[in-house]
Amino acid sequence: MESLLILINIILAIILIVVILLQRSEGGALGLGVSQDNFTSTRSVGTFLTKFTSIIATLFIICSIALVAISRDELRETQSVLEKEEEENTNLPQIPQSK
């Protein structure tokens, strides 16, 4: 299940990169130097690519959250690093404690 989600996440990431690169640049360096009227009018018109980008980005985020949830469940079953370190140290010769 986890490997399937990783594969889907990679495919969504590649599609997201391609779709973002296909979009027309609106210029203005993050909106600097563009009047507010022009900025709002160009943003109100949603094209197919912007809608598709938002859908793919949403699916990518949902898939990433699912991967984190699955990996957290697997981590709860294992021991912590400190517990593993304590188990490894029990096999080593112990230093006698002074009184």
KEFI-259604 format. One record per residue: x, y, z of N, C-alpha, C, O, CB in turn; residue number from 0. Coordinates in Angstrom, 3 decimals, padded with zeros to 6 digits. Each point is the difference from the previous one (the first is absolute). Glycine has a CB too. Layout:
+----------+----------+----------+----------+----------+----------+----------+----------+----------+----------+----------+----------+----------+----------+----------+-----+
:      n.u :      n.v :      n.w :     ca.u :     ca.v :     ca.w :      c.u :      c.v :      c.w :      o.u :      o.v :      o.w :     cb.u :     cb.v :     cb.w : pos :
+----------+----------+----------+----------+----------+----------+----------+----------+----------+----------+----------+----------+----------+----------+----------+-----+
:        X :        Y :        Z :        X :        Y :        Z :        X :        Y :        Z :        X :        Y :        Z :        X :        Y :        Z : NUM :
...
+----------+----------+----------+----------+----------+----------+----------+----------+----------+----------+----------+----------+----------+----------+----------+-----+
***
This chain:
+----------+----------+----------+----------+----------+----------+----------+----------+----------+----------+----------+----------+----------+----------+----------+-----+
:      n.u :      n.v :      n.w :     ca.u :     ca.v :     ca.w :      c.u :      c.v :      c.w :      o.u :      o.v :      o.w :     cb.u :     cb.v :     cb.w : pos :
+----------+----------+----------+----------+----------+----------+----------+----------+----------+----------+----------+----------+----------+----------+----------+-----+
:  000.823 : -001.193 :  000.000 : -000.823 :  001.193 :  000.000 :  000.868 :  001.258 :  000.000 : -000.263 :  000.965 : -000.718 : -001.542 : -002.226 :  001.925 :   0 :
:  002.859 :  001.216 : -000.367 :  000.858 :  001.171 :  000.102 :  000.770 :  000.233 : -001.299 :  000.169 :  001.142 : -000.428 :  000.032 : -001.531 :  002.897 :   1 :
:  000.264 : -000.689 : -003.095 :  000.743 :  000.165 : -001.257 : -000.909 :  000.522 : -001.115 :  000.450 :  000.747 : -000.869 :  001.097 : -002.606 :  001.561 :   2 :
: -002.823 :  001.468 : -000.670 : -000.948 :  000.516 : -000.990 : -000.236 :  001.495 :  000.210 : -000.061 :  000.762 : -000.965 : -001.041 : -003.025 :  000.835 :   3 :
:  000.970 :  002.681 :  001.386 : -000.182 :  001.431 :  000.290 :  001.241 :  000.808 : -000.366 : -000.114 :  001.129 : -000.479 : -001.460 : -001.731 :  002.328 :   4 :
:  002.753 :  000.035 : -001.628 :  001.226 :  000.694 : -000.392 :  000.055 :  000.168 : -001.508 :  000.370 :  001.063 : -000.497 :  000.815 : -001.992 :  002.501 :   5 :
: -001.554 : -000.119 : -002.734 : -000.015 :  000.085 : -001.470 : -001.006 :  001.048 : -000.474 :  000.302 :  000.791 : -000.894 :  000.365 : -003.216 :  000.750 :   6 :
: -001.851 :  002.433 :  000.733 : -001.013 :  000.995 : -000.367 :  000.484 :  001.407 :  000.334 : -000.226 :  000.936 : -000.766 : -001.591 : -002.633 :  001.153 :   7 :
:  002.483 :  001.846 :  000.758 :  000.509 :  001.304 :  000.408 :  001.069 :  000.498 : -000.970 :  000.024 :  001.186 : -000.330 : -000.527 : -001.754 :  002.720 :   8 :
:  001.379 : -000.311 : -002.846 :  001.031 :  000.383 : -000.969 : -000.626 :  000.405 : -001.322 :  000.405 :  000.993 : -000.603 :  001.212 : -002.548 :  001.708 :   9 :
: -002.605 :  000.789 : -001.560 : -000.678 :  000.331 : -001.262 : -000.718 :  001.346 :  000.116 :  000.060 :  000.816 : -000.919 : -000.352 : -003.275 :  000.416 :  10 :
: -000.388 :  002.694 :  001.635 : -000.673 :  001.282 :  000.200 :  000.992 :  001.151 :  000.037 : -000.287 :  001.080 : -000.515 : -001.517 : -002.256 :  001.765 :  11 :
:  002.972 :  000.957 : -000.646 :  001.015 :  001.046 :  000.053 :  000.511 :  000.338 : -001.402 :  000.181 :  001.172 : -000.329 :  000.473 : -001.943 :  002.631 :  12 :
: -000.426 : -000.237 : -003.114 :  000.473 :  000.243 : -001.369 : -001.059 :  000.730 : -000.815 :  000.314 :  000.942 : -000.728 :  001.119 : -002.998 :  000.855 :  13 :
: -002.694 :  001.620 : -000.007 : -001.087 :  000.674 : -000.717 : -000.123 :  001.449 :  000.461 : -000.201 :  000.900 : -000.816 : -001.014 : -003.092 :  000.569 :  14 :
:  001.338 :  002.416 :  001.555 : -000.102 :  001.355 :  000.551 :  001.113 :  000.893 : -000.537 : -000.244 :  001.156 : -000.343 : -000.818 : -002.088 :  002.416 :  15 :
:  002.263 :  000.412 : -002.148 :  001.123 :  000.781 : -000.542 : -000.243 :  000.358 : -001.450 :  000.210 :  001.144 : -000.402 :  001.349 : -002.276 :  001.983 :  16 :
: -002.001 :  000.161 : -002.376 : -000.234 :  000.248 : -001.427 : -001.116 :  001.018 : -000.207 :  000.124 :  000.895 : -000.836 :  000.646 : -003.221 :  000.322 :  17 :
: -001.857 :  002.195 :  001.269 : -001.132 :  000.918 : -000.154 :  000.392 :  001.416 :  000.411 : -000.416 :  000.966 : -000.640 : -001.177 : -002.862 :  001.062 :  18 :
:  002.385 :  002.031 :  000.634 :  000.445 :  001.330 :  000.422 :  000.903 :  000.616 : -001.055 : -000.099 :  001.193 : -000.285 : -000.071 : -001.882 :  002.692 :  19 :
:  001.049 : -000.115 : -002.987 :  000.899 :  000.529 : -001.024 : -000.734 :  000.358 : -001.295 :  000.472 :  000.849 : -000.755 :  001.355 : -002.217 :  001.753 :  20 :
: -002.963 :  000.741 : -001.263 : -000.775 :  000.311 : -001.201 : -000.792 :  001.298 :  000.121 : -000.395 :  000.581 : -001.011 :  000.246 : -003.013 :  000.585 :  21 :
: -000.084 :  002.884 :  001.639 : -000.819 :  001.190 :  000.182 :  000.728 :  001.252 : -000.477 :  001.227 :  000.096 :  000.045 : -002.350 : -001.199 :  001.894 :  22 :
:  000.328 :  002.044 : -002.391 :  000.537 :  001.271 : -000.477 :  000.411 :  000.845 :  001.192 : -000.752 :  000.144 :  000.964 : -000.693 : -000.237 : -003.032 :  23 :
:  002.638 :  000.645 :  001.990 :  000.480 :  000.867 :  001.078 : -000.730 :  001.334 : -000.089 : -000.132 :  000.586 : -001.074 :  002.413 : -001.716 :  001.080 :  24 :
: -002.750 :  001.596 :  001.145 : -000.702 :  001.276 :  000.014 :  000.950 :  001.148 :  000.278 : -000.401 :  001.164 : -000.044 : -001.659 : -002.329 :  000.800 :  25 :
:  003.314 :  000.851 : -000.471 :  001.019 :  001.030 :  000.177 : -000.260 :  000.864 :  001.205 : -000.870 : -000.294 :  000.820 :  001.216 :  000.291 : -003.244 :  26 :
:  000.416 :  001.072 :  002.525 : -000.199 :  000.938 :  001.084 :  000.755 : -000.358 :  001.254 : -000.145 :  000.690 :  001.009 : -002.044 : -000.227 : -001.955 :  27 :
:  002.980 : -001.501 :  000.931 :  000.805 : -000.407 :  001.145 : -000.837 : -000.088 :  001.269 :  000.143 :  000.823 :  000.905 :  001.845 :  000.234 : -001.970 :  28 :
: -002.835 : -002.028 :  001.127 : -000.877 : -000.256 :  001.144 : -000.996 :  001.122 :  000.239 : -000.389 :  000.257 :  001.139 :  002.210 : -001.590 : -000.134 :  29 :
: -002.227 :  001.991 : -002.060 : -001.005 :  001.050 :  000.122 :  000.569 :  001.360 :  000.277 : -000.768 :  000.953 :  000.136 : -000.754 : -002.654 :  000.651 :  30 :
:  002.823 :  001.851 : -000.695 :  000.600 :  001.302 :  000.267 : -000.058 :  000.855 : -001.266 :  000.304 : -000.482 : -001.091 :  001.221 : -000.529 :  002.850 :  31 :
: -001.904 :  002.240 : -001.618 : -000.048 :  000.904 : -001.141 : -001.252 : -000.141 : -000.838 : -000.109 :  000.654 : -001.038 :  002.545 : -000.733 :  001.018 :  32 :
: -003.378 : -000.742 :  000.426 : -001.250 : -000.172 : -000.733 : -001.102 :  000.648 :  000.829 : -000.052 : -000.165 :  001.219 :  000.845 : -002.006 : -002.329 :  33 :
: -001.656 :  002.898 :  000.450 : -001.083 :  000.647 :  000.737 : -000.951 : -001.055 :  000.563 : -000.109 : -001.102 : -000.538 :  000.295 :  003.148 : -000.935 :  34 :
: -000.851 : -001.705 :  002.530 : -000.883 : -000.939 :  000.677 : -001.198 : -000.357 : -000.879 : -000.488 : -001.129 :  000.059 :  001.209 :  002.072 :  002.152 :  35 :
: -001.203 :  000.000 : -003.027 : -001.147 : -000.288 : -000.871 :  000.357 : -001.059 : -001.024 : -000.771 : -000.931 : -000.234 : -000.064 :  003.265 :  000.550 :  36 :
:  001.982 : -002.196 : -000.917 :  000.436 : -000.956 : -001.014 :  000.222 : -001.370 :  000.625 : -000.308 : -001.019 : -000.619 :  001.372 :  002.877 : -000.694 :  37 :
: -000.540 : -001.896 :  002.523 :  000.280 : -001.258 :  000.679 : -001.280 : -000.763 :  000.303 : -000.065 : -001.210 : -000.218 :  002.117 :  002.227 :  001.200 :  38 :
: -003.077 : -000.322 : -000.479 : -001.244 : -000.688 :  000.349 : -000.762 : -000.441 : -001.234 : -000.651 : -001.045 :  000.027 :  000.534 :  002.383 :  002.057 :  39 :
:  000.175 : -000.582 : -003.154 : -000.743 : -000.397 : -001.196 :  000.630 : -001.212 : -000.664 : -000.720 : -000.841 : -000.538 :  000.019 :  003.209 :  000.210 :  40 :
:  002.029 : -002.485 :  000.350 :  000.626 : -001.167 : -000.610 : -000.164 : -001.230 :  000.871 : -000.025 : -001.115 : -000.519 :  001.662 :  002.606 : -000.610 :  41 :
: -001.750 : -001.320 :  002.442 : -000.171 : -001.141 :  000.892 : -001.430 : -000.533 : -000.028 : -000.215 : -001.182 :  000.270 :  002.025 :  002.102 :  001.176 :  42 :
: -002.769 : -000.094 : -001.761 : -001.385 : -000.454 :  000.040 : -000.319 : -000.964 : -001.135 : -000.933 : -000.796 :  000.106 :  000.315 :  002.948 :  000.972 :  43 :
:  001.371 : -002.088 : -002.143 : -000.238 : -000.886 : -001.137 :  000.839 : -001.249 :  000.195 :  001.222 :  000.035 : -000.144 : -001.722 :  001.916 : -001.409 :  44 :
: -000.159 : -003.059 :  001.881 :  000.713 : -001.251 :  000.209 :  000.030 : -000.814 : -001.271 : -001.046 : -000.318 : -000.567 :  000.381 :  000.330 :  002.960 :  45 :
:  001.846 : -000.346 : -002.837 :  000.132 : -000.806 : -001.206 :  000.010 : -001.478 :  000.368 : -000.008 : -000.369 :  001.174 :  001.280 :  002.224 : -002.317 :  46 :
: -001.255 : -002.668 :  000.134 :  000.020 : -001.441 :  000.211 :  001.255 : -000.430 :  000.749 : -000.062 : -000.849 :  000.889 : -001.284 :  000.547 : -002.974 :  47 :
:  002.488 :  000.891 :  001.725 :  001.247 : -000.406 :  000.641 :  000.038 :  000.377 :  001.480 :  000.533 : -000.754 :  000.814 :  000.606 :  001.004 : -003.014 :  48 :
: -001.690 :  000.895 :  002.551 :  000.012 :  000.376 :  001.415 : -000.920 : -000.900 :  000.822 :  000.330 : -000.369 :  001.127 :  000.173 :  002.734 : -001.786 :  49 :
: -001.649 : -002.715 :  000.096 : -000.902 : -000.910 :  000.703 :  000.612 : -001.389 :  000.106 : -000.096 : -000.646 :  001.043 : -001.873 :  001.962 : -001.862 :  50 :
:  002.598 : -001.776 : -000.257 :  000.643 : -001.306 :  000.005 :  001.165 : -000.027 :  000.994 :  000.225 : -001.005 :  000.674 : -000.899 :  000.675 : -003.079 :  51 :
:  001.410 :  001.440 :  002.489 :  001.104 :  000.095 :  000.949 : -000.501 : -000.093 :  001.434 :  000.607 : -000.682 :  000.826 :  000.662 :  002.079 : -002.463 :  52 :
: -002.358 : -000.726 :  001.937 : -000.530 : -000.055 :  001.362 : -000.506 : -001.394 :  000.349 :  000.143 : -000.438 :  001.142 : -000.759 :  002.850 : -001.321 :  53 :
:  000.033 : -003.107 : -000.775 : -000.482 : -001.360 :  000.249 :  001.180 : -000.942 :  000.249 : -000.024 : -000.791 :  000.942 : -002.007 :  001.229 : -002.384 :  54 :
:  003.058 : -000.352 :  000.600 :  001.168 : -000.859 :  000.154 :  000.728 :  000.316 :  001.308 :  000.459 : -000.912 :  000.688 : -000.235 :  000.761 : -003.195 :  55 :
: -000.117 :  001.433 :  002.851 :  000.661 :  000.385 :  001.252 : -000.770 : -000.535 :  001.205 :  000.610 : -000.455 :  000.968 :  000.290 :  002.525 : -002.080 :  56 :
: -002.223 : -002.022 :  001.063 : -000.816 : -000.529 :  001.088 :  000.187 : -001.508 :  000.141 :  000.138 : -000.510 :  001.111 : -001.802 :  002.349 : -001.484 :  57 :
:  001.667 : -002.549 : -000.751 :  000.223 : -001.445 :  000.042 :  001.391 : -000.328 :  000.526 :  000.175 : -000.965 :  000.744 : -001.756 :  000.685 : -002.660 :  58 :
:  002.571 :  001.081 :  001.530 :  001.372 : -000.206 :  000.474 :  000.091 :  000.176 :  001.514 :  000.657 : -000.790 :  000.678 :  000.212 :  001.586 : -002.893 :  59 :
: -001.523 :  000.232 :  002.746 :  000.023 :  000.243 :  001.439 : -000.727 : -001.112 :  000.757 :  000.476 : -000.456 :  001.039 : -000.383 :  002.926 : -001.476 :  60 :
: -001.233 : -002.902 : -000.074 : -000.750 : -001.089 :  000.642 :  000.825 : -001.280 :  000.001 :  000.039 : -000.713 :  001.002 : -002.215 :  001.756 : -001.723 :  61 :
:  002.830 : -001.335 : -000.387 :  000.839 : -001.198 : -000.096 :  001.189 :  000.099 :  000.963 :  000.377 : -000.994 :  000.620 : -001.066 :  000.699 : -003.035 :  62 :
:  001.271 :  001.472 :  002.541 :  001.133 :  000.186 :  000.916 : -000.441 : -000.183 :  001.443 :  000.715 : -000.616 :  000.791 :  000.355 :  002.192 : -002.422 :  63 :
: -002.228 : -001.052 :  001.984 : -000.517 : -000.159 :  001.360 : -000.303 : -001.472 :  000.291 :  000.248 : -000.477 :  001.107 : -001.215 :  002.805 : -001.198 :  64 :
:  000.436 : -003.044 : -000.896 : -000.261 : -001.429 :  000.173 :  001.300 : -000.772 :  000.209 :  000.050 : -000.924 :  000.811 : -002.105 :  001.139 : -002.235 :  65 :
:  003.097 :  000.157 :  000.702 :  001.297 : -000.655 :  000.189 :  000.547 :  000.235 :  001.402 :  000.546 : -000.913 :  000.620 : -000.091 :  001.178 : -003.059 :  66 :
: -000.600 :  000.951 :  002.934 :  000.465 :  000.308 :  001.357 : -000.798 : -000.793 :  001.020 :  000.570 : -000.519 :  000.960 :  000.113 :  002.822 : -001.688 :  67 :
: -001.989 : -002.406 :  000.538 : -000.837 : -000.745 :  000.945 :  000.371 : -001.476 :  000.013 :  000.040 : -000.623 :  001.061 : -001.894 :  002.263 : -001.425 :  68 :
:  002.126 : -002.200 : -000.805 :  000.384 : -001.413 : -000.069 :  001.362 : -000.216 :  000.649 :  000.188 : -000.970 :  000.735 : -001.525 :  000.700 : -002.848 :  69 :
:  002.279 :  001.154 :  001.854 :  001.337 : -000.179 :  000.567 : -000.004 :  000.206 :  001.511 :  000.780 : -000.641 :  000.705 :  000.212 :  001.402 : -002.871 :  70 :
: -001.845 :  000.109 :  002.676 : -000.085 :  000.194 :  001.458 : -000.546 : -001.246 :  000.676 :  000.449 : -000.356 :  001.090 : -000.793 :  002.817 : -001.427 :  71 :
: -000.622 : -003.135 : -000.293 : -000.527 : -001.237 :  000.579 :  001.077 : -001.069 :  000.065 :  000.063 : -000.760 :  000.967 : -002.335 :  001.321 : -001.843 :  72 :
:  003.126 : -000.629 : -000.150 :  001.077 : -000.986 : -000.005 :  001.062 :  000.349 :  001.036 :  000.599 : -000.898 :  000.592 : -001.028 :  000.455 : -003.020 :  73 :
:  000.669 :  001.727 :  002.656 :  000.998 :  000.401 :  000.977 : -000.440 : -000.288 :  001.429 :  000.836 : -000.249 :  000.869 : -000.090 :  002.000 : -002.451 :  74 :
: -002.026 : -001.719 :  001.825 : -000.488 : -000.264 :  001.358 :  000.245 : -001.441 :  000.408 :  000.133 : -000.294 :  001.188 : -001.866 :  002.055 : -001.492 :  75 :
:  001.795 : -002.660 : -000.663 :  000.222 : -001.402 :  000.303 :  001.453 : -000.280 :  000.355 :  000.279 : -000.966 :  000.711 : -002.152 :  000.389 : -002.237 :  76 :
:  002.793 :  001.385 :  001.057 :  001.412 : -000.218 :  000.263 :  000.418 :  000.694 :  001.289 : -000.744 :  000.798 :  000.571 :  001.172 : -000.995 : -003.033 :  77 :
:  000.766 : -000.124 :  002.896 :  000.520 :  000.609 :  001.206 :  000.657 :  001.330 : -000.336 :  000.329 :  000.283 : -001.152 :  000.007 : -002.549 :  002.185 :  78 :
: -000.157 :  003.059 : -000.010 :  000.695 :  001.257 : -000.201 :  001.503 : -000.263 : -000.092 :  000.472 : -001.088 :  000.329 : -002.295 :  002.347 :  000.907 :  79 :
:  002.552 : -000.270 : -001.678 :  001.443 : -000.125 : -000.145 :  000.657 : -000.216 :  001.355 :  000.961 : -000.762 :  000.106 : -001.037 :  002.219 : -002.142 :  80 :
: -000.424 : -000.803 :  003.064 :  000.574 : -000.152 :  001.335 : -000.202 : -001.410 :  000.547 :  000.896 : -000.548 :  000.642 : -001.307 :  002.975 : -000.235 :  81 :
: -000.753 : -003.018 : -000.652 : -000.244 : -001.362 :  000.463 :  000.908 : -000.991 : -000.718 :  000.498 : -000.944 :  000.612 : -002.872 :  001.554 : -000.103 :  82 :
:  002.589 : -000.399 : -001.796 :  000.905 : -000.871 : -000.751 :  001.431 :  000.150 :  000.519 :  000.733 : -000.984 :  000.091 : -002.226 :  001.156 : -002.122 :  83 :
:  001.884 :  001.033 :  002.364 :  001.347 :  000.258 :  000.523 :  000.192 : -000.693 :  001.343 :  001.070 : -000.550 :  000.259 : -001.015 :  002.761 : -001.457 :  84 :
: -001.066 : -002.196 :  002.052 :  000.091 : -000.662 :  001.300 :  000.133 : -001.507 : -000.155 :  000.743 : -000.637 :  000.746 : -002.099 :  002.475 :  000.261 :  85 :
:  000.640 : -002.416 : -001.972 :  000.090 : -001.435 : -000.239 :  001.377 : -000.382 : -000.506 :  000.531 : -001.043 :  000.381 : -002.971 :  000.982 : -000.867 :  86 :
:  003.026 :  000.888 : -000.365 :  001.326 : -000.280 : -000.526 :  001.052 :  000.123 :  001.090 :  000.980 : -000.745 : -000.003 : -001.707 :  001.562 : -002.240 :  87 :
:  000.541 :  000.105 :  003.168 :  000.975 :  000.203 :  001.079 : -000.035 : -001.112 :  001.039 :  000.985 : -000.167 :  000.720 : -001.200 :  002.607 : -001.080 :  88 :
: -000.859 : -003.206 :  000.476 : -000.064 : -001.080 :  000.978 :  000.921 : -001.142 : -000.387 :  000.409 : -000.760 :  000.878 : -002.758 :  001.397 : -000.349 :  89 :
:  002.690 : -000.794 : -001.779 :  000.887 : -001.060 : -000.450 :  001.463 :  000.342 :  000.242 :  000.850 : -000.891 : -000.004 : -002.540 :  000.271 : -001.704 :  90 :
:  001.994 :  001.891 :  001.917 :  001.371 :  000.427 :  000.218 :  000.403 : -000.229 :  001.450 : -000.851 :  000.001 :  000.890 :  000.620 :  001.702 : -002.718 :  91 :
:  001.527 : -001.899 :  002.072 :  000.433 : -000.119 :  001.398 : -000.290 :  001.288 :  000.765 :  000.190 :  001.102 : -000.516 :  001.606 : -002.726 : -000.173 :  92 :
: -002.251 :  001.470 :  001.901 : -000.371 :  001.146 :  000.814 :  001.191 :  000.473 :  000.837 :  000.809 : -000.811 :  000.450 : -003.189 : -000.013 : -000.379 :  93 :
:  002.481 :  002.117 :  000.131 :  001.033 :  000.584 :  000.843 : -000.482 : -000.108 :  001.443 : -001.115 :  000.417 :  000.313 :  001.902 :  001.185 : -002.156 :  94 :
:  000.043 : -002.155 :  002.719 : -000.432 : -000.113 :  001.408 : -000.148 :  001.382 :  000.631 :  000.813 :  000.897 : -000.225 :  000.344 : -003.127 :  000.409 :  95 :
: -002.200 :  002.376 :  000.598 : -000.240 :  001.275 :  000.652 :  000.814 :  000.077 :  001.286 :  000.077 : -000.963 :  000.764 : -002.394 :  001.080 : -001.760 :  96 :
:  002.917 :  001.039 :  001.218 :  000.797 :  000.187 :  001.207 : -000.904 :  000.445 :  001.143 : -001.040 :  000.626 : -000.205 :  003.075 : -000.040 : -001.175 :  97 :
: -001.601 : -000.930 :  002.587 : -000.811 :  000.325 :  001.184 :  000.447 :  001.270 :  000.648 : -000.575 :  000.416 :  001.006 :  000.179 : -002.803 : -000.648 :  98 :
+----------+----------+----------+----------+----------+----------+----------+----------+----------+----------+----------+----------+----------+----------+----------+-----+
***
